[in-house]
Amino acid sequence: MGIWSPAYAQRSDGSLSIPETDDGLPGVGPIRRYDWFRNLWSEKRKQWAAKTQADQGAVVFFGDSITQGWGDDCGNTFPGLKVANRGISGDTTRGMLLRLNKDVLALNPKGLVMLMGTNDLEEGADAAKVATNIELILTAVQKHNPKMPVTLCRVFPASASKKRPADQIKAINGAIAEVAKKFPQVTMLDTWTLFANEQGDAKEPEFPDLLHPNQVGYAKWGAALRPVLATQGLIETEPDTFKPEPGFVSLTNGKDLTGWRLAGSKSTPAGEELEGKASTTDGRYVAINGRIVVTTPPEGRRIQQLYTKQEFPGDFVLKLEFRATPNADSGVFIREPQLQCRDYPLAGPYKELKQYRPQDWNELVVTVKDNVAVCTCNGEVIEGAFKLPASGPIGLEGDHGQMEYRRIRISVSK
């Protein structure tokens, strides 16, 4: 099955309306043809066609009613970022495949954010069909521009009462995660865990109708996207101007991975020289504008460690800030033991913290005295008696999700 068949290409030229039948169309599964949807689909696409030149180089948000409902400028969630909202209420993944070229790729996007699949469920499509259409979309995107960053959001939770039960959404998310592994330019974002309750359904305070987010929900989605968009170079492009306070020395030079070493792992041998390099060869650890970013691994989970070349005996105070994508799992090695550093409310182990700021910067302070550390997050004690060996380096672990570290500095007692 090809992405674009000759029959489809011929009769879609110049047309922004839904084809009357599925004959010769790419993809699999449902295409909606209700009167209200036909009208909306055609009207939205006509409006966008008139803006094709004006929207060149935008970051495109591509989806259904959840995306459309965010508004033309995505609620001004990303000030200074040129965005183009290409969400159509009620659309399915096959419908989005049909309009990909004119609505998205014609804009030569600087980046792409995709959320899709929930309406396929309501129409009775299974996970395999959704995954097939998303793979066709990503294949076309890759052919258009293999370097364009793509953020693929997991389908949000909903409710069985909306014909979108949790187990079926989980199946879709599992299937599209497998598809994403084939495309290096794609970053998966765990927007399902971000919103799901213990039963795997949407929460009314964020999704009043158990399907569409309110302002609270959109704010959480925007916050979840921000760290990934920053790593993709789309926002937060200015270097950090922070200077360590008196008595503290920075463990990074703000430009590259000089002073750090990569530990051996199943996927990466030890011994890679990082002096003067902004990234490890596999792209897992990247220095960006004063941050050390542990990127989301394409395979979903990969355990790796980056350590300082220097070791730190005696007493010291270590300070740093970290920012985690939803459900991200990482850690800070203090000499040898690992202090769990995660998106704490979702990934634990410190789920009850009152001062933690999800998907924002949080300060970690580790005070070591007589080989015992007191560790705080934004002033709250998370470990009161963390036992350490006599000496060792500082390390940053990668597991799953994205974690960023900045302002990593140390004050060693004399």
VENTADA-V447792 format. One line per field, one symbol per residue. ss: DSSP state (2 for helix, 1 for strand, 0 for the rest). phi: phi as a letter, one per 20 degrees, with the letter a starting at -180 (. if undefined). psi: psi as a letter, one per 30 degrees, with the letter a starting at -180 (. if undefined). A space follows every 10 residues. Layout:
ss=???
phi=???
psi=???
//
This chain:
ss=0000022222 2200000000 0000000000 0000222222 2222222220 0000000011 1110222200 0002220000 0011111000 0022222222 2220222000 1111100222 2200002222 2222222222 2222000011 1110000002 2200022222 2222222222 0000011110 2222200000 0000000000 0000222222 2222222222 2000000000 0000000011 0000000001 1100000000 0000000010 0000111100 1111000000 0001111100 0000011111 1111000011 1111101111 1102222000 0000000000 0111111110 0111111001 1111111000 0011111111 0011111111 1100
phi=.efcegffff eegmdddfgf cegmefncnf cfcfgffgff gffgffgfgf dgffegmfee ddadfffgff ngdlmlfcgn efccececgn fdffffffdg ffecffelfe abdccapffg ffenfefffg ffffffffff ffffafdffc ddefgffbaf fdmcfgffff fffffffffg gecgeedede effgdfefen dfdgfdcgem bdfeffffff fffffgffff ffmecleeff efdgfgndcf ecendbegnc ceffbfecff nffdgmdebf gemfdcecln dddefffgen bbebcdcffe dcemeacdcb cccdfgmfcb adedmcfdef cbfgfddmed fdfedfdglc fcedcdddbl mcdddcclne fdbebefcff bqedccedcc mdcdcblebb cefe
psi=klejleeeee ffkfkglkke lfkgklalak kkgleeeeee eeeeeeeeef geefgkgljk jjbbeeeeff leghghfikf kjljjhkkkf lleeeeeege eefdfffilf lkkkjlfefe efggkleeee eeeeeeeeee eeeejffkkk jjkkkllckf fghileeeee eeeeefeeef ffjffkkkki feeefkaffg llkeffiegg eklaeeeeee eeeefeeeee efgflhfkkk gkkklkfkkk glgfeagkfl kklkaefkll fkkfkgkfll efgekkkjhf kjkjlkkege kkklkklkek ljlaklkkkl klkklkgkka lkkjdelkjk jaieeefafi fgkffkjkgl kkkkkjjkkh gkkkkljhfk kfkfijkllf lllklklkdl akkkklhjlk jkk.
//
